[in-house]
Amino acid sequence: MAGIEEFRALAAADRAAAEEATLPHRRALLEASAERWEEMVRKAADTASRAAANEIDREAARVEHERQGNIMGRQPRAEA
């Protein structure tokens, strides 16, 4: 999540610089840069969300696999 916070800070810095820019072209470049950082924030947050969901799914599958006794692809030993 540190990356997301860094992206947010960069977007804010570009927005602030855009507000202070006196040249229209410079202002437009800074605003476009801020928009790209904000898009990176959205994409990074989405990726983190999907990664968390995948981890939950993996853990649930592992628990179910253990419950069934099929650890690491091995069938449980037959009782002798």
mmCIF file of the N, C-alpha and C atoms, coordinates in Angstrom:
data_MODEL
# 
_entry.id   MODEL 
# 
loop_
_atom_site.group_PDB 
_atom_site.id 
_atom_site.type_symbol 
_atom_site.label_atom_id 
_atom_site.label_alt_id 
_atom_site.label_comp_id 
_atom_site.label_asym_id 
_atom_site.label_entity_id 
_atom_site.label_seq_id 
_atom_site.pdbx_PDB_ins_code 
_atom_site.Cartn_x 
_atom_site.Cartn_y 
_atom_site.Cartn_z 
_atom_site.occupancy 
_atom_site.B_iso_or_equiv 
_atom_site.pdbx_formal_charge 
_atom_site.auth_seq_id 
_atom_site.auth_comp_id 
_atom_site.auth_asym_id 
_atom_site.auth_atom_id 
_atom_site.pdbx_PDB_model_num 
ATOM 1   N N  . MET A 1 1  ? 0.808   -1.208  0.000   1.00 0.00 ? 1  MET A N  1 
ATOM 2   C CA . MET A 1 1  ? 0.000   0.000   0.000   1.00 0.00 ? 1  MET A CA 1 
ATOM 3   C C  . MET A 1 1  ? 0.850   1.271   0.000   1.00 0.00 ? 1  MET A C  1 
ATOM 4   N N  . ALA A 1 2  ? 2.116   1.134   0.351   1.00 0.00 ? 2  ALA A N  1 
ATOM 5   C CA . ALA A 1 2  ? 2.975   2.313   0.363   1.00 0.00 ? 2  ALA A CA 1 
ATOM 6   C C  . ALA A 1 2  ? 3.060   2.932   -1.021  1.00 0.00 ? 2  ALA A C  1 
ATOM 7   N N  . GLY A 1 3  ? 3.044   2.104   -2.052  1.00 0.00 ? 3  GLY A N  1 
ATOM 8   C CA . GLY A 1 3  ? 3.070   2.608   -3.425  1.00 0.00 ? 3  GLY A CA 1 
ATOM 9   C C  . GLY A 1 3  ? 1.859   3.459   -3.725  1.00 0.00 ? 3  GLY A C  1 
ATOM 10  N N  . ILE A 1 4  ? 0.702   3.025   -3.269  1.00 0.00 ? 4  ILE A N  1 
ATOM 11  C CA . ILE A 1 4  ? -0.537  3.772   -3.508  1.00 0.00 ? 4  ILE A CA 1 
ATOM 12  C C  . ILE A 1 4  ? -0.453  5.146   -2.865  1.00 0.00 ? 4  ILE A C  1 
ATOM 13  N N  . GLU A 1 5  ? 0.032   5.184   -1.631  1.00 0.00 ? 5  GLU A N  1 
ATOM 14  C CA . GLU A 1 5  ? 0.150   6.473   -0.935  1.00 0.00 ? 5  GLU A CA 1 
ATOM 15  C C  . GLU A 1 5  ? 1.151   7.384   -1.646  1.00 0.00 ? 5  GLU A C  1 
ATOM 16  N N  . GLU A 1 6  ? 2.221   6.797   -2.149  1.00 0.00 ? 6  GLU A N  1 
ATOM 17  C CA . GLU A 1 6  ? 3.204   7.585   -2.890  1.00 0.00 ? 6  GLU A CA 1 
ATOM 18  C C  . GLU A 1 6  ? 2.585   8.147   -4.174  1.00 0.00 ? 6  GLU A C  1 
ATOM 19  N N  . PHE A 1 7  ? 1.810   7.321   -4.871  1.00 0.00 ? 7  PHE A N  1 
ATOM 20  C CA . PHE A 1 7  ? 1.138   7.786   -6.092  1.00 0.00 ? 7  PHE A CA 1 
ATOM 21  C C  . PHE A 1 7  ? 0.179   8.927   -5.778  1.00 0.00 ? 7  PHE A C  1 
ATOM 22  N N  . ARG A 1 8  ? -0.558  8.791   -4.665  1.00 0.00 ? 8  ARG A N  1 
ATOM 23  C CA . ARG A 1 8  ? -1.491  9.865   -4.263  1.00 0.00 ? 8  ARG A CA 1 
ATOM 24  C C  . ARG A 1 8  ? -0.739  11.161  -3.980  1.00 0.00 ? 8  ARG A C  1 
ATOM 25  N N  . ALA A 1 9  ? 0.398   11.038  -3.301  1.00 0.00 ? 9  ALA A N  1 
ATOM 26  C CA . ALA A 1 9  ? 1.195   12.223  -2.978  1.00 0.00 ? 9  ALA A CA 1 
ATOM 27  C C  . ALA A 1 9  ? 1.726   12.879  -4.253  1.00 0.00 ? 9  ALA A C  1 
ATOM 28  N N  . LEU A 1 10 ? 2.159   12.070  -5.207  1.00 0.00 ? 10 LEU A N  1 
ATOM 29  C CA . LEU A 1 10 ? 2.650   12.627  -6.478  1.00 0.00 ? 10 LEU A CA 1 
ATOM 30  C C  . LEU A 1 10 ? 1.529   13.310  -7.252  1.00 0.00 ? 10 LEU A C  1 
ATOM 31  N N  . ALA A 1 11 ? 0.347   12.722  -7.229  1.00 0.00 ? 11 ALA A N  1 
ATOM 32  C CA . ALA A 1 11 ? -0.802  13.340  -7.895  1.00 0.00 ? 11 ALA A CA 1 
ATOM 33  C C  . ALA A 1 11 ? -1.133  14.685  -7.247  1.00 0.00 ? 11 ALA A C  1 
ATOM 34  N N  . ALA A 1 12 ? -1.122  14.712  -5.924  1.00 0.00 ? 12 ALA A N  1 
ATOM 35  C CA . ALA A 1 12 ? -1.416  15.958  -5.209  1.00 0.00 ? 12 ALA A CA 1 
ATOM 36  C C  . ALA A 1 12 ? -0.363  17.018  -5.509  1.00 0.00 ? 12 ALA A C  1 
ATOM 37  N N  . ALA A 1 13 ? 0.890   16.606  -5.545  1.00 0.00 ? 13 ALA A N  1 
ATOM 38  C CA . ALA A 1 13 ? 1.966   17.561  -5.843  1.00 0.00 ? 13 ALA A CA 1 
ATOM 39  C C  . ALA A 1 13 ? 1.817   18.124  -7.255  1.00 0.00 ? 13 ALA A C  1 
ATOM 40  N N  . ASP A 1 14 ? 1.477   17.270  -8.221  1.00 0.00 ? 14 ASP A N  1 
ATOM 41  C CA . ASP A 1 14 ? 1.274   17.757  -9.589  1.00 0.00 ? 14 ASP A CA 1 
ATOM 42  C C  . ASP A 1 14 ? 0.066   18.681  -9.675  1.00 0.00 ? 14 ASP A C  1 
ATOM 43  N N  . ARG A 1 15 ? -0.999  18.356  -8.939  1.00 0.00 ? 15 ARG A N  1 
ATOM 44  C CA . ARG A 1 15 ? -2.191  19.233  -8.936  1.00 0.00 ? 15 ARG A CA 1 
ATOM 45  C C  . ARG A 1 15 ? -1.832  20.612  -8.351  1.00 0.00 ? 15 ARG A C  1 
ATOM 46  N N  . ALA A 1 16 ? -1.078  20.591  -7.265  1.00 0.00 ? 16 ALA A N  1 
ATOM 47  C CA . ALA A 1 16 ? -0.686  21.862  -6.641  1.00 0.00 ? 16 ALA A CA 1 
ATOM 48  C C  . ALA A 1 16 ? 0.204   22.676  -7.575  1.00 0.00 ? 16 ALA A C  1 
ATOM 49  N N  . ALA A 1 17 ? 1.135   21.999  -8.222  1.00 0.00 ? 17 ALA A N  1 
ATOM 50  C CA . ALA A 1 17 ? 2.017   22.696  -9.163  1.00 0.00 ? 17 ALA A CA 1 
ATOM 51  C C  . ALA A 1 17 ? 1.222   23.236  -10.357 1.00 0.00 ? 17 ALA A C  1 
ATOM 52  N N  . ALA A 1 18 ? 0.227   22.491  -10.789 1.00 0.00 ? 18 ALA A N  1 
ATOM 53  C CA . ALA A 1 18 ? -0.608  22.941  -11.911 1.00 0.00 ? 18 ALA A CA 1 
ATOM 54  C C  . ALA A 1 18 ? -1.362  24.218  -11.546 1.00 0.00 ? 18 ALA A C  1 
ATOM 55  N N  . GLU A 1 19 ? -1.836  24.290  -10.309 1.00 0.00 ? 19 GLU A N  1 
ATOM 56  C CA . GLU A 1 19 ? -2.556  25.488  -9.868  1.00 0.00 ? 19 GLU A CA 1 
ATOM 57  C C  . GLU A 1 19 ? -1.658  26.719  -9.856  1.00 0.00 ? 19 GLU A C  1 
ATOM 58  N N  . GLU A 1 20 ? -0.382  26.511  -9.596  1.00 0.00 ? 20 GLU A N  1 
ATOM 59  C CA . GLU A 1 20 ? 0.562   27.632  -9.531  1.00 0.00 ? 20 GLU A CA 1 
ATOM 60  C C  . GLU A 1 20 ? 1.209   27.955  -10.878 1.00 0.00 ? 20 GLU A C  1 
ATOM 61  N N  . ALA A 1 21 ? 1.056   27.059  -11.839 1.00 0.00 ? 21 ALA A N  1 
ATOM 62  C CA . ALA A 1 21 ? 1.695   27.261  -13.146 1.00 0.00 ? 21 ALA A CA 1 
ATOM 63  C C  . ALA A 1 21 ? 1.083   28.460  -13.857 1.00 0.00 ? 21 ALA A C  1 
ATOM 64  N N  . THR A 1 22 ? 1.942   29.273  -14.455 1.00 0.00 ? 22 THR A N  1 
ATOM 65  C CA . THR A 1 22 ? 1.459   30.448  -15.181 1.00 0.00 ? 22 THR A CA 1 
ATOM 66  C C  . THR A 1 22 ? 1.331   30.175  -16.672 1.00 0.00 ? 22 THR A C  1 
ATOM 67  N N  . LEU A 1 23 ? 2.046   29.191  -17.174 1.00 0.00 ? 23 LEU A N  1 
ATOM 68  C CA . LEU A 1 23 ? 1.971   28.858  -18.590 1.00 0.00 ? 23 LEU A CA 1 
ATOM 69  C C  . LEU A 1 23 ? 0.893   27.799  -18.826 1.00 0.00 ? 23 LEU A C  1 
ATOM 70  N N  . PRO A 1 24 ? -0.025  28.058  -19.744 1.00 0.00 ? 24 PRO A N  1 
ATOM 71  C CA . PRO A 1 24 ? -1.122  27.116  -19.988 1.00 0.00 ? 24 PRO A CA 1 
ATOM 72  C C  . PRO A 1 24 ? -0.637  25.713  -20.368 1.00 0.00 ? 24 PRO A C  1 
ATOM 73  N N  . HIS A 1 25 ? 0.410   25.656  -21.195 1.00 0.00 ? 25 HIS A N  1 
ATOM 74  C CA . HIS A 1 25 ? 0.912   24.355  -21.605 1.00 0.00 ? 25 HIS A CA 1 
ATOM 75  C C  . HIS A 1 25 ? 1.486   23.592  -20.410 1.00 0.00 ? 25 HIS A C  1 
ATOM 76  N N  . ARG A 1 26 ? 2.222   24.283  -19.567 1.00 0.00 ? 26 ARG A N  1 
ATOM 77  C CA . ARG A 1 26 ? 2.794   23.665  -18.363 1.00 0.00 ? 26 ARG A CA 1 
ATOM 78  C C  . ARG A 1 26 ? 1.680   23.183  -17.441 1.00 0.00 ? 26 ARG A C  1 
ATOM 79  N N  . ARG A 1 27 ? 0.642   24.008  -17.274 1.00 0.00 ? 27 ARG A N  1 
ATOM 80  C CA . ARG A 1 27 ? -0.495  23.636  -16.427 1.00 0.00 ? 27 ARG A CA 1 
ATOM 81  C C  . ARG A 1 27 ? -1.152  22.361  -16.964 1.00 0.00 ? 27 ARG A C  1 
ATOM 82  N N  . ALA A 1 28 ? -1.346  22.311  -18.276 1.00 0.00 ? 28 ALA A N  1 
ATOM 83  C CA . ALA A 1 28 ? -1.976  21.136  -18.888 1.00 0.00 ? 28 ALA A CA 1 
ATOM 84  C C  . ALA A 1 28 ? -1.123  19.881  -18.691 1.00 0.00 ? 28 ALA A C  1 
ATOM 85  N N  . LEU A 1 29 ? 0.184   20.025  -18.829 1.00 0.00 ? 29 LEU A N  1 
ATOM 86  C CA . LEU A 1 29 ? 1.075   18.879  -18.627 1.00 0.00 ? 29 LEU A CA 1 
ATOM 87  C C  . LEU A 1 29 ? 1.005   18.365  -17.187 1.00 0.00 ? 29 LEU A C  1 
ATOM 88  N N  . LEU A 1 30 ? 0.996   19.273  -16.241 1.00 0.00 ? 30 LEU A N  1 
ATOM 89  C CA . LEU A 1 30 ? 0.934   18.888  -14.835 1.00 0.00 ? 30 LEU A CA 1 
ATOM 90  C C  . LEU A 1 30 ? -0.411  18.244  -14.483 1.00 0.00 ? 30 LEU A C  1 
ATOM 91  N N  . GLU A 1 31 ? -1.493  18.781  -15.037 1.00 0.00 ? 31 GLU A N  1 
ATOM 92  C CA . GLU A 1 31 ? -2.811  18.191  -14.792 1.00 0.00 ? 31 GLU A CA 1 
ATOM 93  C C  . GLU A 1 31 ? -2.895  16.792  -15.404 1.00 0.00 ? 31 GLU A C  1 
ATOM 94  N N  . ALA A 1 32 ? -2.336  16.623  -16.593 1.00 0.00 ? 32 ALA A N  1 
ATOM 95  C CA . ALA A 1 32 ? -2.320  15.302  -17.228 1.00 0.00 ? 32 ALA A CA 1 
ATOM 96  C C  . ALA A 1 32 ? -1.484  14.330  -16.397 1.00 0.00 ? 32 ALA A C  1 
ATOM 97  N N  . SER A 1 33 ? -0.373  14.805  -15.878 1.00 0.00 ? 33 SER A N  1 
ATOM 98  C CA . SER A 1 33 ? 0.464   13.960  -15.036 1.00 0.00 ? 33 SER A CA 1 
ATOM 99  C C  . SER A 1 33 ? -0.291  13.533  -13.777 1.00 0.00 ? 33 SER A C  1 
ATOM 100 N N  . ALA A 1 34 ? -1.006  14.472  -13.153 1.00 0.00 ? 34 ALA A N  1 
ATOM 101 C CA . ALA A 1 34 ? -1.792  14.158  -11.958 1.00 0.00 ? 34 ALA A CA 1 
ATOM 102 C C  . ALA A 1 34 ? -2.863  13.115  -12.283 1.00 0.00 ? 34 ALA A C  1 
ATOM 103 N N  . GLU A 1 35 ? -3.487  13.248  -13.437 1.00 0.00 ? 35 GLU A N  1 
ATOM 104 C CA . GLU A 1 35 ? -4.503  12.276  -13.832 1.00 0.00 ? 35 GLU A CA 1 
ATOM 105 C C  . GLU A 1 35 ? -3.896  10.890  -14.022 1.00 0.00 ? 35 GLU A C  1 
ATOM 106 N N  . ARG A 1 36 ? -2.695  10.827  -14.577 1.00 0.00 ? 36 ARG A N  1 
ATOM 107 C CA . ARG A 1 36 ? -2.018  9.523   -14.735 1.00 0.00 ? 36 ARG A CA 1 
ATOM 108 C C  . ARG A 1 36 ? -1.691  8.916   -13.373 1.00 0.00 ? 36 ARG A C  1 
ATOM 109 N N  . TRP A 1 37 ? -1.221  9.722   -12.441 1.00 0.00 ? 37 TRP A N  1 
ATOM 110 C CA . TRP A 1 37 ? -0.939  9.209   -11.097 1.00 0.00 ? 37 TRP A CA 1 
ATOM 111 C C  . TRP A 1 37 ? -2.214  8.695   -10.448 1.00 0.00 ? 37 TRP A C  1 
ATOM 112 N N  . GLU A 1 38 ? -3.309  9.440   -10.614 1.00 0.00 ? 38 GLU A N  1 
ATOM 113 C CA . GLU A 1 38 ? -4.577  9.019   -10.023 1.00 0.00 ? 38 GLU A CA 1 
ATOM 114 C C  . GLU A 1 38 ? -5.077  7.717   -10.650 1.00 0.00 ? 38 GLU A C  1 
ATOM 115 N N  . GLU A 1 39 ? -4.854  7.542   -11.943 1.00 0.00 ? 39 GLU A N  1 
ATOM 116 C CA . GLU A 1 39 ? -5.202  6.286   -12.596 1.00 0.00 ? 39 GLU A CA 1 
ATOM 117 C C  . GLU A 1 39 ? -4.356  5.145   -12.038 1.00 0.00 ? 39 GLU A C  1 
ATOM 118 N N  . MET A 1 40 ? -3.084  5.421   -11.776 1.00 0.00 ? 40 MET A N  1 
ATOM 119 C CA . MET A 1 40 ? -2.217  4.396   -11.176 1.00 0.00 ? 40 MET A CA 1 
ATOM 120 C C  . MET A 1 40 ? -2.704  4.028   -9.774  1.00 0.00 ? 40 MET A C  1 
ATOM 121 N N  . VAL A 1 41 ? -3.196  5.012   -9.029  1.00 0.00 ? 41 VAL A N  1 
ATOM 122 C CA . VAL A 1 41 ? -3.759  4.735   -7.705  1.00 0.00 ? 41 VAL A CA 1 
ATOM 123 C C  . VAL A 1 41 ? -4.940  3.779   -7.848  1.00 0.00 ? 41 VAL A C  1 
ATOM 124 N N  . ARG A 1 42 ? -5.854  4.085   -8.775  1.00 0.00 ? 42 ARG A N  1 
ATOM 125 C CA . ARG A 1 42 ? -7.030  3.232   -8.971  1.00 0.00 ? 42 ARG A CA 1 
ATOM 126 C C  . ARG A 1 42 ? -6.614  1.809   -9.372  1.00 0.00 ? 42 ARG A C  1 
ATOM 127 N N  . LYS A 1 43 ? -5.678  1.705   -10.295 1.00 0.00 ? 43 LYS A N  1 
ATOM 128 C CA . LYS A 1 43 ? -5.253  0.385   -10.757 1.00 0.00 ? 43 LYS A CA 1 
ATOM 129 C C  . LYS A 1 43 ? -4.514  -0.384  -9.666  1.00 0.00 ? 43 LYS A C  1 
ATOM 130 N N  . ALA A 1 44 ? -3.674  0.291   -8.907  1.00 0.00 ? 44 ALA A N  1 
ATOM 131 C CA . ALA A 1 44 ? -2.944  -0.376  -7.822  1.00 0.00 ? 44 ALA A CA 1 
ATOM 132 C C  . ALA A 1 44 ? -3.912  -0.853  -6.740  1.00 0.00 ? 44 ALA A C  1 
ATOM 133 N N  . ALA A 1 45 ? -4.910  -0.039  -6.419  1.00 0.00 ? 45 ALA A N  1 
ATOM 134 C CA . ALA A 1 45 ? -5.906  -0.437  -5.427  1.00 0.00 ? 45 ALA A CA 1 
ATOM 135 C C  . ALA A 1 45 ? -6.709  -1.638  -5.925  1.00 0.00 ? 45 ALA A C  1 
ATOM 136 N N  . ASP A 1 46 ? -7.051  -1.633  -7.209  1.00 0.00 ? 46 ASP A N  1 
ATOM 137 C CA . ASP A 1 46 ? -7.779  -2.756  -7.792  1.00 0.00 ? 46 ASP A CA 1 
ATOM 138 C C  . ASP A 1 46 ? -6.931  -4.021  -7.739  1.00 0.00 ? 46 ASP A C  1 
ATOM 139 N N  . THR A 1 47 ? -5.666  -3.900  -8.081  1.00 0.00 ? 47 THR A N  1 
ATOM 140 C CA . THR A 1 47 ? -4.763  -5.051  -8.043  1.00 0.00 ? 47 THR A CA 1 
ATOM 141 C C  . THR A 1 47 ? -4.630  -5.583  -6.620  1.00 0.00 ? 47 THR A C  1 
ATOM 142 N N  . ALA A 1 48 ? -4.483  -4.701  -5.655  1.00 0.00 ? 48 ALA A N  1 
ATOM 143 C CA . ALA A 1 48 ? -4.365  -5.118  -4.252  1.00 0.00 ? 48 ALA A CA 1 
ATOM 144 C C  . ALA A 1 48 ? -5.635  -5.827  -3.798  1.00 0.00 ? 48 ALA A C  1 
ATOM 145 N N  . SER A 1 49 ? -6.780  -5.318  -4.223  1.00 0.00 ? 49 SER A N  1 
ATOM 146 C CA . SER A 1 49 ? -8.057  -5.928  -3.867  1.00 0.00 ? 49 SER A CA 1 
ATOM 147 C C  . SER A 1 49 ? -8.167  -7.330  -4.460  1.00 0.00 ? 49 SER A C  1 
ATOM 148 N N  . ARG A 1 50 ? -7.797  -7.464  -5.734  1.00 0.00 ? 50 ARG A N  1 
ATOM 149 C CA . ARG A 1 50 ? -7.856  -8.780  -6.377  1.00 0.00 ? 50 ARG A CA 1 
ATOM 150 C C  . ARG A 1 50 ? -6.864  -9.737  -5.749  1.00 0.00 ? 50 ARG A C  1 
ATOM 151 N N  . ALA A 1 51 ? -5.681  -9.251  -5.391  1.00 0.00 ? 51 ALA A N  1 
ATOM 152 C CA . ALA A 1 51 ? -4.684  -10.101 -4.754  1.00 0.00 ? 51 ALA A CA 1 
ATOM 153 C C  . ALA A 1 51 ? -5.186  -10.607 -3.400  1.00 0.00 ? 51 ALA A C  1 
ATOM 154 N N  . ALA A 1 52 ? -5.834  -9.742  -2.652  1.00 0.00 ? 52 ALA A N  1 
ATOM 155 C CA . ALA A 1 52 ? -6.386  -10.148 -1.351  1.00 0.00 ? 52 ALA A CA 1 
ATOM 156 C C  . ALA A 1 52 ? -7.475  -11.193 -1.538  1.00 0.00 ? 52 ALA A C  1 
ATOM 157 N N  . ALA A 1 53 ? -8.337  -10.989 -2.524  1.00 0.00 ? 53 ALA A N  1 
ATOM 158 C CA . ALA A 1 53 ? -9.399  -11.966 -2.793  1.00 0.00 ? 53 ALA A CA 1 
ATOM 159 C C  . ALA A 1 53 ? -8.801  -13.299 -3.227  1.00 0.00 ? 53 ALA A C  1 
ATOM 160 N N  . ASN A 1 54 ? -7.766  -13.255 -4.061  1.00 0.00 ? 54 ASN A N  1 
ATOM 161 C CA . ASN A 1 54 ? -7.111  -14.489 -4.493  1.00 0.00 ? 54 ASN A CA 1 
ATOM 162 C C  . ASN A 1 54 ? -6.486  -15.221 -3.306  1.00 0.00 ? 54 ASN A C  1 
ATOM 163 N N  . GLU A 1 55 ? -5.884  -14.481 -2.411  1.00 0.00 ? 55 GLU A N  1 
ATOM 164 C CA . GLU A 1 55 ? -5.266  -15.100 -1.235  1.00 0.00 ? 55 GLU A CA 1 
ATOM 165 C C  . GLU A 1 55 ? -6.331  -15.767 -0.368  1.00 0.00 ? 55 GLU A C  1 
ATOM 166 N N  . ILE A 1 56 ? -7.467  -15.129 -0.206  1.00 0.00 ? 56 ILE A N  1 
ATOM 167 C CA . ILE A 1 56 ? -8.568  -15.720 0.560   1.00 0.00 ? 56 ILE A CA 1 
ATOM 168 C C  . ILE A 1 56 ? -9.043  -17.002 -0.112  1.00 0.00 ? 56 ILE A C  1 
ATOM 169 N N  . ASP A 1 57 ? -9.182  -16.958 -1.436  1.00 0.00 ? 57 ASP A N  1 
ATOM 170 C CA . ASP A 1 57 ? -9.602  -18.155 -2.180  1.00 0.00 ? 57 ASP A CA 1 
ATOM 171 C C  . ASP A 1 57 ? -8.578  -19.277 -2.044  1.00 0.00 ? 57 ASP A C  1 
ATOM 172 N N  . ARG A 1 58 ? -7.284  -18.942 -2.151  1.00 0.00 ? 58 ARG A N  1 
ATOM 173 C CA . ARG A 1 58 ? -6.237  -19.959 -2.010  1.00 0.00 ? 58 ARG A CA 1 
ATOM 174 C C  . ARG A 1 58 ? -6.279  -20.592 -0.624  1.00 0.00 ? 58 ARG A C  1 
ATOM 175 N N  . GLU A 1 59 ? -6.454  -19.769 0.398   1.00 0.00 ? 59 GLU A N  1 
ATOM 176 C CA . GLU A 1 59 ? -6.489  -20.288 1.765   1.00 0.00 ? 59 GLU A CA 1 
ATOM 177 C C  . GLU A 1 59 ? -7.718  -21.176 1.958   1.00 0.00 ? 59 GLU A C  1 
ATOM 178 N N  . ALA A 1 60 ? -8.852  -20.768 1.425   1.00 0.00 ? 60 ALA A N  1 
ATOM 179 C CA . ALA A 1 60 ? -10.061 -21.586 1.536   1.00 0.00 ? 60 ALA A CA 1 
ATOM 180 C C  . ALA A 1 60 ? -9.875  -22.922 0.823   1.00 0.00 ? 60 ALA A C  1 
ATOM 181 N N  . ALA A 1 61 ? -9.241  -22.906 -0.333  1.00 0.00 ? 61 ALA A N  1 
ATOM 182 C CA . ALA A 1 61 ? -8.987  -24.149 -1.069  1.00 0.00 ? 61 ALA A CA 1 
ATOM 183 C C  . ALA A 1 61 ? -8.019  -25.038 -0.299  1.00 0.00 ? 61 ALA A C  1 
ATOM 184 N N  . ARG A 1 62 ? -6.994  -24.433 0.312   1.00 0.00 ? 62 ARG A N  1 
ATOM 185 C CA . ARG A 1 62 ? -6.034  -25.208 1.094   1.00 0.00 ? 62 ARG A CA 1 
ATOM 186 C C  . ARG A 1 62 ? -6.717  -25.867 2.285   1.00 0.00 ? 62 ARG A C  1 
ATOM 187 N N  . VAL A 1 63 ? -7.550  -25.112 2.972   1.00 0.00 ? 63 VAL A N  1 
ATOM 188 C CA . VAL A 1 63 ? -8.256  -25.648 4.136   1.00 0.00 ? 63 VAL A CA 1 
ATOM 189 C C  . VAL A 1 63 ? -9.176  -26.790 3.704   1.00 0.00 ? 63 VAL A C  1 
ATOM 190 N N  . GLU A 1 64 ? -9.884  -26.604 2.619   1.00 0.00 ? 64 GLU A N  1 
ATOM 191 C CA . GLU A 1 64 ? -10.773 -27.653 2.122   1.00 0.00 ? 64 GLU A CA 1 
ATOM 192 C C  . GLU A 1 64 ? -9.965  -28.879 1.706   1.00 0.00 ? 64 GLU A C  1 
ATOM 193 N N  . HIS A 1 65 ? -8.844  -28.646 1.082   1.00 0.00 ? 65 HIS A N  1 
ATOM 194 C CA . HIS A 1 65 ? -7.974  -29.744 0.651   1.00 0.00 ? 65 HIS A CA 1 
ATOM 195 C C  . HIS A 1 65 ? -7.484  -30.524 1.871   1.00 0.00 ? 65 HIS A C  1 
ATOM 196 N N  . GLU A 1 66 ? -7.080  -29.822 2.901   1.00 0.00 ? 66 GLU A N  1 
ATOM 197 C CA . GLU A 1 66 ? -6.638  -30.484 4.131   1.00 0.00 ? 66 GLU A CA 1 
ATOM 198 C C  . GLU A 1 66 ? -7.787  -31.241 4.775   1.00 0.00 ? 66 GLU A C  1 
ATOM 199 N N  . ARG A 1 67 ? -8.950  -30.621 4.767   1.00 0.00 ? 67 ARG A N  1 
ATOM 200 C CA . ARG A 1 67 ? -10.118 -31.258 5.372   1.00 0.00 ? 67 ARG A CA 1 
ATOM 201 C C  . ARG A 1 67 ? -10.400 -32.594 4.703   1.00 0.00 ? 67 ARG A C  1 
ATOM 202 N N  . GLN A 1 68 ? -10.189 -32.642 3.428   1.00 0.00 ? 68 GLN A N  1 
ATOM 203 C CA . GLN A 1 68 ? -10.428 -33.877 2.691   1.00 0.00 ? 68 GLN A CA 1 
ATOM 204 C C  . GLN A 1 68 ? -9.263  -34.849 2.797   1.00 0.00 ? 68 GLN A C  1 
ATOM 205 N N  . GLY A 1 69 ? -8.172  -34.410 3.404   1.00 0.00 ? 69 GLY A N  1 
ATOM 206 C CA . GLY A 1 69 ? -7.025  -35.274 3.603   1.00 0.00 ? 69 GLY A CA 1 
ATOM 207 C C  . GLY A 1 69 ? -6.122  -35.392 2.392   1.00 0.00 ? 69 GLY A C  1 
ATOM 208 N N  . ASN A 1 70 ? -6.253  -34.490 1.455   1.00 0.00 ? 70 ASN A N  1 
ATOM 209 C CA . ASN A 1 70 ? -5.457  -34.554 0.225   1.00 0.00 ? 70 ASN A CA 1 
ATOM 210 C C  . ASN A 1 70 ? -4.353  -33.514 0.262   1.00 0.00 ? 70 ASN A C  1 
ATOM 211 N N  . ILE A 1 71 ? -3.446  -33.646 1.177   1.00 0.00 ? 71 ILE A N  1 
ATOM 212 C CA . ILE A 1 71 ? -2.383  -32.664 1.328   1.00 0.00 ? 71 ILE A CA 1 
ATOM 213 C C  . ILE A 1 71 ? -1.332  -32.871 0.249   1.00 0.00 ? 71 ILE A C  1 
ATOM 214 N N  . MET A 1 72 ? -0.990  -31.792 -0.448  1.00 0.00 ? 72 MET A N  1 
ATOM 215 C CA . MET A 1 72 ? 0.042   -31.767 -1.488  1.00 0.00 ? 72 MET A CA 1 
ATOM 216 C C  . MET A 1 72 ? -0.196  -32.834 -2.554  1.00 0.00 ? 72 MET A C  1 
ATOM 217 N N  . GLY A 1 73 ? -1.421  -33.065 -2.919  1.00 0.00 ? 73 GLY A N  1 
ATOM 218 C CA . GLY A 1 73 ? -1.740  -33.962 -4.019  1.00 0.00 ? 73 GLY A CA 1 
ATOM 219 C C  . GLY A 1 73 ? -1.679  -35.430 -3.660  1.00 0.00 ? 73 GLY A C  1 
ATOM 220 N N  . ARG A 1 74 ? -1.452  -35.773 -2.394  1.00 0.00 ? 74 ARG A N  1 
ATOM 221 C CA . ARG A 1 74 ? -1.392  -37.178 -1.981  1.00 0.00 ? 74 ARG A CA 1 
ATOM 222 C C  . ARG A 1 74 ? -2.748  -37.588 -1.423  1.00 0.00 ? 74 ARG A C  1 
ATOM 223 N N  . GLN A 1 75 ? -3.114  -38.779 -1.739  1.00 0.00 ? 75 GLN A N  1 
ATOM 224 C CA . GLN A 1 75 ? -4.336  -39.342 -1.185  1.00 0.00 ? 75 GLN A CA 1 
ATOM 225 C C  . GLN A 1 75 ? -4.044  -39.820 0.236   1.00 0.00 ? 75 GLN A C  1 
ATOM 226 N N  . PRO A 1 76 ? -5.008  -39.777 1.120   1.00 0.00 ? 76 PRO A N  1 
ATOM 227 C CA . PRO A 1 76 ? -4.773  -40.273 2.473   1.00 0.00 ? 76 PRO A CA 1 
ATOM 228 C C  . PRO A 1 76 ? -4.477  -41.778 2.431   1.00 0.00 ? 76 PRO A C  1 
ATOM 229 N N  . ARG A 1 77 ? -3.668  -42.203 3.372   1.00 0.00 ? 77 ARG A N  1 
ATOM 230 C CA . ARG A 1 77 ? -3.341  -43.625 3.449   1.00 0.00 ? 77 ARG A CA 1 
ATOM 231 C C  . ARG A 1 77 ? -4.567  -44.431 3.864   1.00 0.00 ? 77 ARG A C  1 
ATOM 232 N N  . ALA A 1 78 ? -4.669  -45.592 3.277   1.00 0.00 ? 78 ALA A N  1 
ATOM 233 C CA . ALA A 1 78 ? -5.778  -46.485 3.653   1.00 0.00 ? 78 ALA A CA 1 
ATOM 234 C C  . ALA A 1 78 ? -5.477  -47.064 5.026   1.00 0.00 ? 78 ALA A C  1 
ATOM 235 N N  . GLU A 1 79 ? -6.503  -47.184 5.826   1.00 0.00 ? 79 GLU A N  1 
ATOM 236 C CA . GLU A 1 79 ? -6.347  -47.782 7.153   1.00 0.00 ? 79 GLU A CA 1 
ATOM 237 C C  . GLU A 1 79 ? -6.078  -49.265 6.978   1.00 0.00 ? 79 GLU A C  1 
ATOM 238 N N  . ALA A 1 80 ? -5.062  -49.764 7.654   1.00 0.00 ? 80 ALA A N  1 
ATOM 239 C CA . ALA A 1 80 ? -4.713  -51.199 7.522   1.00 0.00 ? 80 ALA A CA 1 
ATOM 240 C C  . ALA A 1 80 ? -5.314  -52.009 8.633   1.00 0.00 ? 80 ALA A C  1 
# 
